[in-house]
Amino acid sequence: MSLEHNLTPAATSETQLIARAQRGDEEAFAALFGIHKRRVYSLCLRMTGDAAEDLAQEAFLQLFRKIATFRGESAFSTWLHRLVVNAVLMHLRKKGLQQVPLEDTDNSQEDAVKREYGDDDRRLLGAVDRLALARAIEQLPPGYRSVFVLHDVEGYEHNEIAQIMDCSVGNSKSQLHKARLKLREALRRERRERFEPEAHTAADKGR
């Protein structure tokens, strides 16, 4: 049985579109754009908070230029998102924003990282309002933010993030751990600022 027969119709369709786009078929490329544009835009928006439309266009321009180099060694979406992340990180470097080196692995955190995954994190993130969380994510250094968005928002596994970010699985885990610590602190600070003025007001009224 051929490989194509083992694929779902959707996967077969995308595989065919990629092959046609690699041969210069503009209609096939337009179809790939239609399939992936929303998620690419969403990823740009979450990673930058601004310039998302321009960065999404830049990512698809890079895709148009480089699609012939796609060899199917990873999922097409993973390969595409690597182009997106590269476009975003290049944008952030040009803006001179604080970067976190991906090779900066904190091995002492490996055990703590494993304990961080699970219901406690989901409950924490679900317990605060979305605006506060969005503000906290925007305050993360770009390296932390990229891994956090890819893992906790987009749902990628660490081995996939390692491919997208061109780093090790250990780097990805360490970056996510540090991002979550920073988010916790930012959200605690947000709650203190929100509720402490109310406490002072109530105390003043009781005098």
Secondary structure in CASP SS format (residue, H / E / C, confidence):
PFRMAT SS
TARGET T0000
AUTHOR 0000-0000-0000
METHOD secondary structure of the structure
MODEL  1
M C 1.00
S C 1.00
L H 1.00
E H 1.00
H H 1.00
N H 1.00
L C 1.00
T C 1.00
P H 1.00
A H 1.00
A H 1.00
T H 1.00
S H 1.00
E H 1.00
T H 1.00
Q H 1.00
L H 1.00
I H 1.00
A H 1.00
R H 1.00
A H 1.00
Q H 1.00
R C 1.00
G C 1.00
D C 1.00
E H 1.00
E H 1.00
A H 1.00
F H 1.00
A H 1.00
A H 1.00
L H 1.00
F H 1.00
G H 1.00
I H 1.00
H H 1.00
K H 1.00
R H 1.00
R H 1.00
V H 1.00
Y H 1.00
S H 1.00
L H 1.00
C H 1.00
L H 1.00
R H 1.00
M H 1.00
T H 1.00
G C 1.00
D C 1.00
A C 1.00
A H 1.00
E H 1.00
D H 1.00
L H 1.00
A H 1.00
Q H 1.00
E H 1.00
A H 1.00
F H 1.00
L H 1.00
Q H 1.00
L H 1.00
F H 1.00
R H 1.00
K H 1.00
I H 1.00
A H 1.00
T H 1.00
F C 1.00
R C 1.00
G C 1.00
E C 1.00
S C 1.00
A C 1.00
F H 1.00
S H 1.00
T H 1.00
W H 1.00
L H 1.00
H H 1.00
R H 1.00
L H 1.00
V H 1.00
V H 1.00
N H 1.00
A H 1.00
V H 1.00
L H 1.00
M H 1.00
H H 1.00
L H 1.00
R H 1.00
K H 1.00
K H 1.00
G C 1.00
L C 1.00
Q C 1.00
Q C 1.00
V C 1.00
P C 1.00
L C 1.00
E C 1.00
D C 1.00
T C 1.00
D C 1.00
N H 1.00
S H 1.00
Q H 1.00
E H 1.00
D H 1.00
A H 1.00
V H 1.00
K H 1.00
R H 1.00
E H 1.00
Y C 1.00
G C 1.00
D H 1.00
D H 1.00
D H 1.00
R H 1.00
R H 1.00
L H 1.00
L H 1.00
G H 1.00
A H 1.00
V C 1.00
D C 1.00
R H 1.00
L H 1.00
A H 1.00
L H 1.00
A H 1.00
R H 1.00
A H 1.00
I H 1.00
E H 1.00
Q H 1.00
L C 1.00
P C 1.00
P H 1.00
G H 1.00
Y H 1.00
R H 1.00
S H 1.00
V H 1.00
F H 1.00
V H 1.00
L H 1.00
H H 1.00
D H 1.00
V H 1.00
E C 1.00
G C 1.00
Y C 1.00
E C 1.00
H H 1.00
N H 1.00
E H 1.00
I H 1.00
A H 1.00
Q H 1.00
I H 1.00
M H 1.00
D C 1.00
C C 1.00
S C 1.00
V H 1.00
G H 1.00
N H 1.00
S H 1.00
K H 1.00
S H 1.00
Q H 1.00
L H 1.00
H H 1.00
K H 1.00
A H 1.00
R H 1.00
L H 1.00
K H 1.00
L H 1.00
R H 1.00
E H 1.00
A H 1.00
L H 1.00
R H 1.00
R H 1.00
E H 1.00
R H 1.00
R H 1.00
E H 1.00
R H 1.00
F H 1.00
E H 1.00
P H 1.00
E H 1.00
A H 1.00
H H 1.00
T H 1.00
A H 1.00
A H 1.00
D H 1.00
K H 1.00
G H 1.00
R C 1.00
END
